[in-house]
Amino acid sequence: MAKKSYKLPSNETQEQALKIARSSQRPGQTKEQTKLIAQGIEKGIQNYKKQQKSRSRELDKKLKSASRKVIEEQAPERQTIVEYKQHLLPWVLLLLTWLGVIAYYFVEISY
């Protein structure tokens, strides 16, 4: 089974949540109640940050895909030119063969 890892909120987030909870504190409210409100605010801040991260990831993906499409449209199609280069050896062997045949023919005629 996969374990869920729970990240503790950063000190900055805790301080922000406590500040907000104290600023909205009602008269006669206990410290425990203020702490509970601060914890709720921390969770809200964490959820907000998660949503912003996922939105920024989605936006990055969309931007990447759009930029790829633009680049593909702008890039001209490459034409591949195939050059066939023949080796010299077969031609040399053919020439030697013909020279051999001609030499054999002249040797046979001279007898």
Number of C-alpha atoms within 10 A of each C-alpha: 3 4 5 6 6 6 7 10 13 11 9 9 17 18 13 16 22 20 13 16 20 15 9 11 15 10 6 6 9 10 11 9 12 18 15 13 19 22 17 14 19 22 16 13 17 17 12 11 12 12 12 12 12 11 12 12 12 12 12 12 12 12 12 12 12 12 12 12 12 11 11 11 10 9 9 8 8 6 6 6 6 6 6 6 6 8 8 8 9 10 11 11 11 11 12 12 12 12 12 12 12 12 12 11 11 11 10 9 8 6 5
